Amino acid sequence: MTKLLVTGGCGFIGSNFVNHWLKNHPDDSVVNLDKMTYAADEKYVDESLRSKNYSFVRGDIADKDLVMSVTEGIDTVVNFAAESHVDNAINEPSAFVRSNYLGVSNLLEAARKRDLRFHQISTDEVYGSLPLDSSDKFGYDSCYNPRNPYSATKAAADLLVRAYFVTYGIRMTISNCSNNFGPHQHPEKLVPKTILNAVQNRKIPLYGDGKQVRDWIYVDDHVRGIEFILEKGKIGENYLISAESEMRNVEVVSEILRLLKKDKSLIEFVSDRPGHDVRYALDSSKLRSMGWTPRYEFQNALEETVRHYLEKFDLYSKKAVGRVR
Ligand SMILES: NC(=O)c1ccc[n+]([C@@H]2O[C@H](COP(=O)([O-])OP(=O)(O)OC[C@H]3O[C@@H](n4cnc5c(N)ncnc54)[C@H](O)[C@@H]3O)[C@@H](O)[C@H]2O)c1
């Protein structure tokens, strides 16, 4: 029986992970430590799965004393907790430094002192941007080249995790995943925003010309990738998780509009985000060669996602546009 500390387990990917873990590892226990920012919702953790093996602590990973006390008796930490929205990072970077970097340093100190297995959830955005018209992908040899305060704090945290491995020998792994979509994502992000605006016949803002390419993965495939790394990953390694499914933002939005039988005239092109990365693409061959593979095709997963947001329209449409605190 493993005792897991999951941080950020009431957010988008963290809650999908908690639900998956409780369902598939009924003998393990999960402590969910979450600050409950605007992006979090306790309802995302399936009530039917909450049992004596599940507990929730409201708190901040940037609080060192709290992190030390919550990690007592824990075997493994999986860190999802982060400020995650690039637009907020541009407006208010200090909150990102605090949660995404200082918070990770506290978790690493706890991992060092308590000899914990530590897994850091990271992003493809640490590698920066690829040219639109190339077929290159980021791989293990690619240099970190973050270009906005969100990706810079995630990159800095990854480097600190690696330094703790080399210096103190902590039992760490890192996964860098591409763009996720699926249930529980805050409506500030492209896919839920498009669905919720479209059903209300509201304009859908799209940065620049909308031609930016993202490498889309259904959240369940990401969650299974993390589970795979926790079970089979080699200590000290980082793993790239991707479904290798590249699409332009305007294509994703157009497909959602088609599924909802809405007109493309709802798209409103707005001034581009400063320093907007134009293309991300990840080479996931290392993880695939070990036996992990994504289960979902983009189209089926998108249809399932649209159905989810329509069914839970009341829950998501009430969520205010995110502000960091
Ligand atoms: N969404 C993506 O496409 C994507 C892709 C790759 C990696 N990631 C990474 O995955 C992780 C989760 O992303 P997400 O999209 O689920 O984000 P999210 O914003 O939906 O969820 C983040 C969660 O962390 C919690 N949190 C934030 N700061 C905290 C703090 N200081 N202490 C404790 N809890 C805190 C929030 O309350 C929330 O529940 C992040 O580390 C992100 O960098 C996301």
The ligand as a Gaussian input file, in Angstrom:
#p B3LYP/6-31G(d) Opt

LIG

0 1
 N       -3.047000      21.977000     -18.781000
 C       -2.090000      21.536000     -19.571000
 O       -2.278000      21.434000     -20.785000
 C       -0.759000      21.118000     -18.999000
 C        0.167000      20.506000     -19.825000
 C        1.381000      20.073000     -19.278000
 C        1.643000      20.257000     -17.947000
 N        0.725000      20.884000     -17.159000
 C        1.049000      21.025000     -15.736000
 O        0.128000      20.229000     -15.046000
 C       -0.121000      20.765000     -13.740000
 C       -1.610000      20.930000     -13.535000
 O       -2.110000      21.805000     -14.547000
 P       -3.677000      22.067000     -14.690000
 O       -3.917000      22.418000     -16.107000
 O       -4.422000      20.973000     -14.045000
 O       -3.802000      23.404000     -13.821000
 P       -5.031000      23.960000     -12.981000
 O       -4.786000      25.428000     -12.910000
 O       -6.331000      23.470000     -13.532000
 O       -4.843000      23.295000     -11.551000
 C       -3.807000      23.669000     -10.680000
 C       -4.198000      23.208000      -9.293000
 O       -3.132000      23.540000      -8.400000
 C       -3.661000      24.200000      -7.262000
 N       -2.624000      25.129000      -6.772000
 C       -2.120000      26.222000      -7.378000
 N       -1.172000      26.788000      -6.627000
 C       -1.073000      26.032000      -5.505000
 C       -0.271000      26.104000      -4.340000
 N        0.626000      27.089000      -4.188000
 N       -0.410000      25.161000      -3.393000
 C       -1.322000      24.154000      -3.534000
 N       -2.125000      24.050000      -4.607000
 C       -2.003000      24.969000      -5.585000
 C       -4.888000      24.938000      -7.771000
 O       -5.774000      25.273000      -6.721000
 C       -5.444000      23.911000      -8.745000
 O       -6.253000      22.969000      -8.079000
 C        0.649000      22.088000     -13.693000
 O        1.845000      21.864000     -13.016000
 C        0.911000      22.412000     -15.149000
 O        2.095000      23.152000     -15.287000
 C       -0.468000      21.323000     -17.651000

